[in-house]
């Protein structure tokens, strides 16, 4: 079973350093069993980057109108009026992006960008810089949190990074 300590060691073994800007793109299923669940993984990430580091993740919105507007379609006026308003402080996250991002959003000091479909969450000294502004026409490209993430030299941790690291560590024993 993974622990905060073993995950922190894995992250350090992957060259995650204090002060790093890290975008988490991982799933609990890929990581495997963790004592303390997603909260423990987020804690380990915080330990690895330290107080000078920033964590970021893709949150989106559980009520995103993406399917209703796919391929340039437009909602009819009745549906538009009935659709709930997106509020970065209270709206849910898209469950398909995993439990880690939900726990990241719930972390003390977390900031969420204002884009209803492509909202990002960040925690740490760069959180406000990364998440604001995030205008509707700038989902993932120029002017988005992702552009600022790249500009600040961010690193991406992909799904399964813990599992692979643990697998190789067990083989070496």
Secondary structure, 3 states (H helix, E strand, C coil): CECHHHHHHHHHHCCCCCCCEEEEECCHHHHCCECCHHHHHHHHHHHHHCCCCEEEEECCCCCCCCHHHHHHCCCCHHHHHHCCCCCCCCCCCCHHHCHHHHHHHCCCCCEECCCCCCCEEEECCCHHHHHCCCCCCCCCCCCCHHHHHHHCCCEEEECCHHHHHHHHHHHHC
